[in-house]
Amino acid sequence: MASDLVHLYMRIDHLPQMWCPGCGNGVIMRDVAVAIQELIEDPELDFNREDFVIVSGIGCSSRAAGYLDFNSIHTTHGRAIAFATGIKFANPKLHVVVLTGDGDCSAIGGNHLIHAARRNMGLTVIAFNNDIYGMTGGQYSPTTPNGDKATTAPYGNVDRPFDIANLATGAGASFAARGDIYHARETIDIIKQAILHKGFSLVDVYSVCPTYYGRKNKKGDAVEMLKWQKEHLVPTARYYSMPESERADKKLIGILSYNDYPEYTDEYAKVIESCRKKDKK
């Protein structure tokens, strides 16, 4: 039950949370907690709560690290992946999960994202993607669709948006996927697979921001924005079975790329072991 989840994995003294009514970030935080709970409860796995570390940067989404009752760290803007890299290096056995926003990870934190992906560092990055900078006043972000409005783009955004999952794939991520808040069960399963993956994994989760993005772009309230996700975001199996003509206004959710590359901390450990053997000779 949801109430059980709150008492198991939330810091009760930090609640109620600060997100606006209708914000999708709480749904994604719940999905992360459920994914971890199911991994811990799986008798075939050896997962313990103490083995998880939650890292976040700055932004609406990044407040989730304070609400989730795990080993957690709330870091500086755009630097969550850099901090997470240090944690993974210090103890490669940990499951390090980064909770970040579209601006936090693909603007100021963009270089950290692409290099962690390139190295195939064993991190799981969950991007709360609401197409806007919510906490700082509704400025357009790297994922704001072309033509859409924001406080810093009152006449429409002229930039082409990033596709965070494809950006990570292009940078060398061995696991990249998309989820959304409407298809919650599918998103939970994707997050579980991302955590289980040996190497860098990124899940770009479409959230909703009715307060800034929805209001400025006449997308309706949170219910209307969820209806749009229901009608336009399609899981991979159904997407590829659809006629080409029906795919035009649809977006694909699910696992987009999966590769078995060597994981960075494993390769680094081999270098250390090689040096130790040479020292003994």
Secondary structure as UniProt FT lines:
FT   HELIX           2..9
FT   HELIX           12..14
FT   TURN            21..22
FT   HELIX           25..41
FT   TURN            43..44
FT   HELIX           49..51
FT   STRAND          52..56
FT   HELIX           61..63
FT   HELIX           64..67
FT   STRAND          71..74
FT   TURN            77..78
FT   HELIX           80..90
FT   TURN            92..93
FT   STRAND          95..101
FT   HELIX           102..103
FT   HELIX           104..108
FT   HELIX           110..119
FT   STRAND          123..129
FT   TURN            134..137
FT   TURN            142..143
FT   TURN            146..147
FT   TURN            151..152
FT   TURN            154..155
FT   HELIX           164..170
FT   TURN            171..172
FT   STRAND          175..180
FT   HELIX           184..196
FT   STRAND          201..206
FT   HELIX           210..214
FT   HELIX           215..216
FT   TURN            217..218
FT   HELIX           222..232
FT   STRAND          233..235
FT   HELIX           236..241
FT   HELIX           244..246
FT   TURN            248..249
FT   STRAND          251..258
FT   HELIX           264..280
//
